[in-house]
């Protein structure tokens, strides 16, 4: 293994533009919550945000707050607060960390953004269970706490081929949201506004895909760890021009790196695909661990979850239904394996890293033999790390480091 030395992580200058975008996003929400001039909808990160924007809501995504709780390493101490009121330590640590933070009256937003005390009070909460059932339980708890309506979409699971029956069902559920949301928003639904939101959202999706696809270059100008923070605008800003503007700037810088043959890490000896959730409280540690091993973890299932190529402003409800039903997380293992095989080839990967996240079974794909099947089919080896997205009590840093180093040695021996 390489000698111990200081690892240099090459930062993207355009990350500052993304940071500014996120700051403006949270300040706008905070101002609206304080002056009451704009209605605020909480939305799950892969929920019908376009419909909410068309009705004039400002949209807040609680998963981003939970990820901040993880990345600031506040989550581990807050999760027990939610456990104490009946939420199991085995369920989503996004949910338990976020509710724990609410119960304690603290928020990472207050540390990052001057004058913001915490998340904005909702006028309505809107979920889509395409991620998991936990989001519905999460939102219903807040609905009771704040005394505001909760509405949502019940999606399908273990979907192989997405059929017209799937799309019709989800489309009808989305259309049924219009009337109750109109009453809360105090405005009439206008199809043209939804079409515009879908148009902007599709453009955001296309730009985000272009950003992530730059990792197919050798060396890659971006890492998975970059992507987990740069994806913020794709999550909270889709359906807005501002998000598209910052991704145009980011894409220009990445293409400039490619033209200069400049990689995201100093030496790219091996290329890995990450499947599963990030370990939010260890992003920098993991970035430095892999870079120190001349390895770029450069692509992932997770960051690609905000690519919605089916969106079409000409058919807004139908295309939203399709885009949010084609999502990787709701698909069958057969589909997932085919998807990952294609990703491994496109990104020229030497190996796969699976994150077995204790509290996120829906985004964990290594529990039913998939790593073995994919290795048999592709010849590409894998390693599994055991941990969690937010609860650092479930992670052994030393074991992770040992397993990763052994895996890179295995890749070296294969060469």
Secondary structure as UniProt FT lines:
FT   TURN            13..14
FT   HELIX           15..35
FT   STRAND          40..43
FT   TURN            45..46
FT   HELIX           49..54
FT   TURN            55..56
FT   STRAND          58..60
FT   HELIX           62..71
FT   TURN            72..73
FT   HELIX           75..83
FT   TURN            84..86
FT   TURN            89..90
FT   HELIX           93..104
FT   HELIX           108..112
FT   TURN            114..115
FT   STRAND          124..128
FT   TURN            129..130
FT   HELIX           134..146
FT   STRAND          149..153
FT   HELIX           164..185
FT   HELIX           191..213
FT   HELIX           214..216
FT   HELIX           224..230
FT   HELIX           232..236
FT   TURN            238..239
FT   HELIX           241..259
FT   TURN            260..261
FT   STRAND          270..275
FT   HELIX           280..282
FT   HELIX           283..292
FT   TURN            293..294
FT   STRAND          295..300
FT   TURN            301..302
FT   HELIX           303..306
FT   TURN            309..310
FT   HELIX           313..315
FT   HELIX           316..323
FT   TURN            324..325
FT   HELIX           328..330
FT   HELIX           333..346
FT   TURN            347..348
FT   STRAND          351..357
FT   TURN            358..359
FT   HELIX           361..363
FT   HELIX           370..378
FT   STRAND          381..387
FT   HELIX           392..394
FT   HELIX           397..414
//
